[in-house]
Amino acid sequence: MKRYLAAGGTALLLAMLPACTETTRVPAPTGTDQSPTTAVPGDSSATPADPGTTASTAPPGPRDFSFVQLTEDNDNELVAVSYPVLQSLASTLAAPVNDEIIGAVDDLIVGFMDAAAAAPEGESRSTLTLEAAPELINDDVFSLSGVSFEFVRGGEPITRRIAWIFSIETESVVTAAELFVDGSLEHLATAARDHLVADVLGDEAAITVPDGLAPIPSNFDAVWLTPTGIGVGFDQYQVAGGEAGSPAVFVPFAELLDVLNKTGILAPLLRGSTLPES
């Protein structure tokens, strides 16, 4: 899914946030089960369980976040969007970390509404849903993933994976290639293919679109971090037939120790591991 930052749309969403968000302070995700989020839009399992209270006297920090929830429901279109953004103690956005996701979601909505307006009339409604949830939040990283579903009258429905990795220190998006010493996506592409076959598809022959696994940035723009590994998501039809949906795999850090970048955003997660210096 291509991402583009639309400044005008970002300003619009920022203006809407006070009425659309609920500030939630939660501890960073922990535990050993770090499989990728596979919840579909509308599935409440994608949101953190028992998020706690909204009151806090602790200093503002990256573990403060809120969910932006936007809904447009009329006779022709249904739009339902929910995703997390970082937020300070004063209930204001911790920009510019959020700019990328706010702008990208805005672009997604605008593109959908334009397509829906141009669609032929019919009994069914054009529908766009998106639900994303945090995968990792700590003092260094804010990473999230989610699934979108889009149907425009006269077309075919499609599900897509979305994900971001943000560096708190640099206030910037970290790409999948930056996670590796040599900046190559070859290692991730190979591991993702192996896990697709072993964990999701069950058969090498089910990968009917091998070009969707080519080690290029556009194929690996839905990548996220957990405390123990890397999640990778693929759009519907990107690597397999439509019946496979939008598959996701989880690659433990342990499988990539020789090629991961020991410095930068991975350093705190890999502390104590024996990795090559970049």
VMD Tcl script that draws the C-alpha trace (Angstrom):
set ca {
  {0.00 0.00 0.00}
  {1.61 3.23 -1.11}
  {1.81 5.98 1.49}
  {1.60 9.72 0.75}
  {1.41 12.53 3.31}
  {-1.36 15.02 2.54}
  {-0.79 18.15 4.61}
  {-4.30 19.49 4.13}
  {-5.88 16.24 5.20}
  {-3.58 15.99 8.19}
  {-4.73 19.38 9.39}
  {-8.36 18.29 9.00}
  {-7.85 15.16 11.09}
  {-5.90 17.08 13.71}
  {-8.82 19.44 14.08}
  {-11.18 16.49 14.54}
  {-9.09 14.65 17.12}
  {-10.49 16.15 20.34}
  {-13.92 14.82 19.48}
  {-12.76 11.52 18.01}
  {-10.09 10.15 20.33}
  {-9.96 8.57 23.72}
  {-6.66 8.99 25.56}
  {-5.38 5.74 27.00}
  {-2.21 5.12 29.01}
  {-1.08 1.51 28.95}
  {2.16 -0.39 29.68}
  {4.30 -1.47 26.78}
  {3.22 -4.83 25.31}
  {4.99 -7.76 26.93}
  {4.82 -11.54 26.79}
  {6.18 -14.37 24.71}
  {3.38 -14.70 22.18}
  {4.37 -12.10 19.63}
  {2.56 -13.42 16.59}
  {1.43 -10.73 14.14}
  {-1.94 -9.07 14.56}
  {-4.43 -10.80 12.26}
  {-7.65 -9.18 13.39}
  {-9.97 -8.06 10.62}
  {-11.76 -4.73 10.66}
  {-14.54 -4.73 13.22}
  {-12.89 -7.39 15.35}
  {-12.43 -5.92 18.82}
  {-9.62 -8.37 19.55}
  {-7.27 -5.98 17.75}
  {-7.50 -3.46 20.60}
  {-5.54 -3.85 23.84}
  {-7.35 -5.76 26.57}
  {-8.05 -3.92 29.82}
  {-6.43 -0.63 28.74}
  {-6.68 0.91 32.21}
  {-7.71 4.45 33.05}
  {-7.21 7.75 31.33}
  {-5.93 9.53 34.43}
  {-2.18 9.77 34.96}
  {0.25 12.05 36.77}
  {3.39 10.51 35.25}
  {5.59 12.59 32.94}
  {4.47 12.53 29.31}
  {6.09 9.74 27.36}
  {5.76 7.51 24.29}
  {3.55 5.01 26.10}
  {0.68 7.49 26.01}
  {-1.51 6.85 23.00}
  {-5.07 7.29 21.87}
  {-7.25 5.78 19.20}
  {-8.52 7.95 16.38}
  {-11.98 6.74 15.40}
  {-13.70 8.18 12.33}
  {-17.06 7.08 10.91}
  {-19.00 8.16 7.84}
  {-22.28 6.28 7.39}
  {-24.77 7.22 4.66}
  {-26.86 5.60 1.95}
  {-23.94 5.30 -0.47}
  {-20.77 4.85 1.63}
  {-19.67 3.38 4.91}
  {-16.28 4.41 6.32}
  {-15.15 3.11 9.71}
  {-11.56 3.79 10.77}
  {-9.73 3.14 14.05}
  {-5.98 3.50 14.62}
  {-3.58 4.55 17.41}
  {-1.52 7.73 17.61}
  {1.01 8.85 20.19}
  {-0.30 11.46 22.58}
  {1.22 13.57 25.35}
  {-0.04 13.90 28.90}
  {-1.78 17.14 27.95}
  {-3.94 15.22 25.45}
  {-2.19 16.73 22.48}
  {-0.61 14.84 19.62}
  {3.07 14.00 19.92}
  {3.76 15.26 16.40}
  {5.58 14.83 14.07}
  {5.69 11.09 14.84}
  {2.01 10.79 13.94}
  {2.09 12.76 10.71}
  {2.82 9.75 8.50}
  {-0.08 7.59 9.67}
  {-2.57 10.48 9.84}
  {-1.67 11.58 6.33}
  {-1.72 8.04 4.94}
  {-5.11 7.25 6.43}
  {-6.44 10.55 5.11}
  {-5.15 9.65 1.63}
  {-6.80 6.24 1.89}
  {-10.15 7.80 2.79}
  {-9.96 10.49 0.08}
  {-9.02 7.94 -2.58}
  {-11.86 5.67 -1.53}
  {-14.44 8.50 -1.51}
  {-13.34 9.61 -4.97}
  {-13.67 6.06 -6.31}
  {-17.04 5.59 -4.60}
  {-18.36 8.83 -6.08}
  {-17.41 7.64 -9.56}
  {-18.86 4.14 -9.08}
  {-22.08 3.08 -10.84}
  {-25.28 3.27 -8.83}
  {-26.43 0.08 -7.15}
  {-28.11 -1.43 -4.13}
  {-24.87 -2.16 -2.27}
  {-22.86 0.49 -0.43}
  {-19.20 1.17 -1.03}
  {-17.35 0.27 2.16}
  {-13.99 1.12 3.69}
  {-12.95 -0.20 7.08}
  {-9.57 0.02 8.76}
  {-8.50 -1.22 12.16}
  {-4.96 -0.94 13.48}
  {-3.44 -1.61 16.91}
  {-0.06 -1.14 18.61}
  {2.43 -3.99 18.26}
  {5.28 -2.43 20.27}
  {5.46 0.73 22.39}
  {8.51 1.64 24.49}
  {10.87 4.57 24.98}
  {12.46 3.96 21.58}
  {9.83 2.48 19.26}
  {6.19 2.94 18.32}
  {5.13 0.20 15.92}
  {1.64 -0.69 14.77}
  {-0.11 -2.89 12.24}
  {-3.61 -3.35 10.91}
  {-5.93 -4.46 8.15}
  {-8.11 -2.46 5.77}
  {-11.07 -3.72 3.76}
  {-12.29 -1.85 0.70}
  {-15.25 -2.46 -1.57}
  {-16.38 0.00 -4.24}
  {-19.66 -0.67 -6.08}
  {-18.95 -2.33 -9.40}
  {-15.56 -3.67 -8.27}
  {-14.08 -6.51 -6.25}
  {-13.50 -6.31 -2.48}
  {-9.87 -6.31 -1.31}
  {-8.08 -6.46 2.03}
  {-4.72 -4.80 2.62}
  {-2.09 -4.83 5.35}
  {-0.78 -1.59 6.83}
  {2.08 -1.12 9.28}
  {4.55 1.45 10.54}
  {7.74 1.51 12.60}
  {8.47 4.89 14.20}
  {11.70 5.91 15.91}
  {10.87 7.99 18.99}
  {14.38 9.46 19.10}
  {14.52 10.67 15.51}
  {10.76 11.19 15.12}
  {10.88 9.43 11.79}
  {9.63 6.32 10.04}
  {12.04 3.38 9.91}
  {11.91 1.29 6.75}
  {12.32 -2.47 6.62}
  {15.67 -2.12 4.83}
  {17.07 -0.07 7.73}
  {16.69 -3.09 10.02}
  {19.51 -4.89 8.19}
  {23.25 -4.34 8.21}
  {23.58 -4.21 4.42}
  {20.28 -2.42 3.82}
  {19.08 -5.32 1.70}
  {15.58 -6.83 1.84}
  {16.85 -10.18 0.51}
  {17.07 -11.64 4.01}
  {13.54 -10.63 4.98}
  {12.10 -11.74 1.65}
  {13.61 -15.21 2.05}
  {12.45 -15.58 5.64}
  {8.97 -14.29 4.83}
  {8.63 -16.75 1.96}
  {9.67 -19.66 4.19}
  {7.12 -18.68 6.85}
  {4.36 -18.12 4.30}
  {4.76 -21.68 3.11}
  {5.26 -23.25 6.54}
  {2.83 -21.21 8.64}
  {0.13 -19.86 6.32}
  {-0.19 -21.35 2.85}
  {1.07 -24.88 3.49}
  {2.40 -25.38 -0.03}
  {5.04 -23.64 -2.14}
  {2.69 -23.89 -5.13}
  {0.22 -21.61 -3.33}
  {2.60 -18.68 -3.94}
  {1.07 -17.80 -7.30}
  {2.54 -14.29 -7.51}
  {6.27 -14.68 -6.76}
  {6.95 -11.10 -7.82}
  {5.03 -10.03 -4.71}
  {7.95 -11.35 -2.65}
  {10.69 -9.63 -4.65}
  {13.04 -7.77 -2.25}
  {11.89 -4.25 -3.14}
  {10.47 -1.60 -0.79}
  {6.95 -1.59 -2.27}
  {6.55 -5.28 -1.37}
  {7.69 -4.75 2.23}
  {5.98 -1.53 3.27}
  {3.75 -3.36 5.79}
  {6.43 -4.40 8.30}
  {6.27 -3.98 12.08}
  {8.29 -4.81 15.18}
  {7.41 -6.77 18.30}
  {9.68 -7.35 21.32}
  {10.92 -10.61 19.79}
  {10.77 -10.28 16.03}
  {9.48 -8.78 12.81}
  {5.97 -8.99 11.42}
  {5.39 -8.84 7.66}
  {2.02 -8.34 5.99}
  {0.94 -8.71 2.38}
  {-2.07 -7.33 0.53}
  {-4.67 -9.67 -0.86}
  {-3.50 -11.01 -4.27}
  {0.06 -9.74 -3.66}
  {1.59 -13.19 -3.19}
  {-1.28 -15.66 -3.55}
  {-4.85 -16.06 -4.75}
  {-7.72 -14.13 -3.25}
  {-8.71 -17.04 -1.02}
  {-5.52 -16.45 1.00}
  {-6.78 -13.03 2.10}
  {-4.09 -10.62 3.28}
  {-1.58 -13.01 4.88}
  {0.89 -12.06 7.60}
  {3.92 -13.86 8.99}
  {6.15 -13.47 12.03}
  {9.94 -13.83 11.75}
  {11.77 -14.12 15.11}
  {14.92 -12.04 15.54}
  {16.75 -15.31 16.28}
  {16.41 -16.36 12.64}
  {18.08 -13.18 11.39}
  {20.80 -12.55 13.97}
  {23.64 -12.58 11.47}
  {22.15 -9.87 9.28}
  {20.20 -7.54 11.60}
  {21.54 -4.05 12.22}
  {22.83 -3.97 15.78}
  {22.66 -0.19 15.98}
  {19.75 2.16 15.70}
  {16.20 1.24 16.56}
  {16.91 -2.48 17.11}
  {19.70 -1.94 19.66}
  {17.47 -2.01 22.79}
  {15.56 -5.05 21.55}
  {18.71 -6.97 20.69}
  {20.76 -6.03 23.72}
  {22.73 -9.05 24.86}
  {22.62 -10.73 21.48}
  {25.80 -11.42 19.51}
  {25.33 -9.49 16.31}
  {27.74 -8.17 13.68}
  {28.63 -4.52 14.00}
  {27.39 -2.44 11.08}
}
mol new
graphics top color blue
foreach p $ca { graphics top sphere $p radius 0.5 }
foreach p [lrange $ca 0 end-1] q [lrange $ca 1 end] { graphics top cylinder $p $q radius 0.2 }
display resetview
